[in-house]
Amino acid sequence: MPLGSKIRLALVQFSPKEGDIEANLAIAKALCGKKKADVWLFPHLFSSAAGARDARRLAEPAGGKTPEFLRQLSQEKNSYAIGSYLAKNPRDARRPLIRSLAYNPEGVPVASYDQIHLSSIPSIFRPERSFRSSTSSLFARP
């Protein structure tokens, strides 16, 4: 995407059903419909809407339903797809991660970020000490 190009940004906003990943992904897909955008952006924890109480139960593996939804959408729409979900923590199964992912139009993950929680309130969400990202610009297209 050349510098200075206009970007069509789709902010997909809805009230997810708490704890119902399949229903929330179906709603998200329906809202996207046949619309076109260069970037699809979904709300925080859009697939689960889970709080700390249900986080362990709803945490997904790296190739789970939510990452797969984002990957497929990016390919189908030939656009970027960005969203966050509860991810299983390979270092500590008791503390799931809130992971943000971005996929490019080819369905390749180009950025991943495990959110850091700065609150002093005890939480099951564990701050991670690393930031993983791609080495290329998020919006660079060949």
C-alpha positions as CSV (number, residue, x, y, z in Angstrom):
1,M,0.0,0.0,0.0
2,P,1.8,3.2,-1.1
3,L,2.4,5.9,1.4
4,G,-0.5,8.4,1.3
5,S,-3.0,5.9,0.1
6,K,-6.5,5.9,1.5
7,I,-7.3,3.0,3.8
8,R,-10.8,1.7,4.3
9,L,-11.0,0.7,7.9
10,A,-13.9,-1.4,9.2
11,L,-14.6,-1.2,12.9
12,V,-16.7,-4.2,13.6
13,Q,-18.6,-3.3,16.8
14,F,-21.1,-5.5,18.6
15,S,-22.1,-6.8,22.0
16,P,-20.6,-10.3,22.2
17,K,-22.4,-13.0,24.1
18,E,-20.3,-13.8,27.2
19,G,-18.5,-17.2,26.9
20,D,-20.0,-18.2,23.5
21,I,-17.1,-18.2,21.0
22,E,-18.9,-19.9,18.2
23,A,-21.9,-17.6,18.3
24,N,-19.7,-14.5,18.6
25,L,-17.6,-15.5,15.6
26,A,-20.8,-16.1,13.6
27,I,-22.1,-12.6,14.5
28,A,-18.7,-11.1,13.5
29,K,-18.8,-12.9,10.2
30,A,-22.3,-11.8,9.5
31,L,-21.5,-8.2,10.3
32,C,-18.6,-8.3,7.8
33,G,-21.0,-9.7,5.1
34,K,-20.1,-8.6,1.6
35,K,-18.6,-5.3,2.7
36,K,-15.1,-4.4,1.6
37,A,-12.3,-2.9,3.7
38,D,-8.5,-2.8,3.8
39,V,-8.4,-3.4,7.5
40,W,-11.0,-5.2,9.7
41,L,-10.7,-4.3,13.4
42,F,-12.6,-6.2,16.1
43,P,-13.3,-5.2,19.7
44,H,-11.3,-6.4,22.7
45,L,-12.0,-10.1,23.4
46,F,-14.7,-10.1,20.7
47,S,-15.0,-13.8,20.5
48,S,-15.5,-14.6,24.2
49,A,-16.3,-11.4,26.1
50,A,-14.9,-13.3,29.0
51,G,-13.9,-11.9,32.4
52,A,-11.4,-13.4,34.8
53,R,-14.0,-15.9,36.1
54,D,-14.2,-17.8,32.7
55,A,-10.8,-17.0,31.2
56,R,-9.1,-20.3,31.9
57,R,-12.0,-22.3,30.4
58,L,-12.3,-20.1,27.3
59,A,-8.6,-19.8,26.5
60,E,-7.8,-21.1,23.1
61,P,-4.6,-22.6,21.6
62,A,-2.6,-20.7,19.0
63,G,-4.5,-22.3,16.2
64,G,-7.9,-22.0,17.9
65,K,-11.2,-20.8,16.5
66,T,-10.5,-17.1,16.9
67,P,-7.1,-17.0,15.2
68,E,-8.5,-19.2,12.5
69,F,-11.4,-16.8,12.0
70,L,-9.1,-13.9,11.6
71,R,-6.8,-15.8,9.2
72,Q,-9.7,-16.9,7.0
73,L,-11.3,-13.5,7.0
74,S,-8.1,-11.8,5.9
75,Q,-7.8,-14.2,3.0
76,E,-11.4,-14.1,2.0
77,K,-11.5,-10.3,2.1
78,N,-7.9,-9.8,0.8
79,S,-7.4,-7.4,3.7
80,Y,-5.8,-7.2,7.1
81,A,-7.8,-8.6,10.1
82,I,-6.9,-7.6,13.7
83,G,-8.5,-8.8,16.9
84,S,-7.7,-10.0,20.4
85,Y,-8.7,-13.3,22.2
86,L,-7.9,-15.3,25.3
87,A,-4.9,-17.5,24.5
88,K,-3.6,-20.5,26.4
89,N,-0.3,-19.6,28.1
90,P,2.3,-22.2,27.4
91,R,4.3,-21.1,30.4
92,D,1.5,-21.1,33.0
93,A,-1.8,-22.8,32.2
94,R,-3.4,-21.1,35.2
95,R,-2.8,-17.6,33.7
96,P,-4.2,-17.2,30.1
97,L,-3.0,-14.4,28.0
98,I,-4.9,-11.7,26.2
99,R,-3.4,-11.8,22.8
100,S,-3.8,-9.4,19.9
101,L,-3.2,-10.7,16.4
102,A,-2.9,-9.1,13.0
103,Y,-3.1,-11.1,9.7
104,N,-2.1,-9.8,6.3
105,P,-4.2,-10.4,3.1
106,E,-2.5,-13.7,2.5
107,G,-3.6,-15.0,5.9
108,V,-0.1,-14.8,7.4
109,P,0.2,-13.5,11.0
110,V,2.2,-10.3,10.8
111,A,2.0,-9.1,14.4
112,S,1.2,-10.6,17.8
113,Y,1.1,-8.9,21.2
114,D,0.4,-10.3,24.6
115,Q,-1.1,-7.5,26.6
116,I,0.7,-6.3,29.7
117,H,-1.5,-5.6,32.7
118,L,-0.1,-2.8,34.8
119,S,-2.8,-2.9,37.5
120,S,-1.8,-3.7,41.1
121,I,-5.1,-5.6,41.4
122,P,-4.5,-9.3,41.7
123,S,-5.3,-10.9,38.4
124,I,-5.1,-14.2,36.6
125,F,-3.8,-12.4,33.6
126,R,0.0,-12.6,33.6
127,P,2.1,-9.7,32.3
128,E,4.5,-11.1,29.7
129,R,7.9,-9.6,29.3
130,S,8.2,-10.0,25.6
131,F,6.8,-8.2,22.5
132,R,6.6,-10.2,19.3
133,S,6.1,-8.5,16.1
134,S,6.9,-8.8,12.5
135,T,10.1,-7.2,11.1
136,S,8.1,-5.5,8.3
137,S,5.6,-2.8,8.3
138,L,2.1,-4.0,9.1
139,F,0.6,-2.3,6.0
140,A,3.3,-3.0,3.5
141,R,1.9,-4.9,0.5
142,P,4.1,-6.2,-2.3
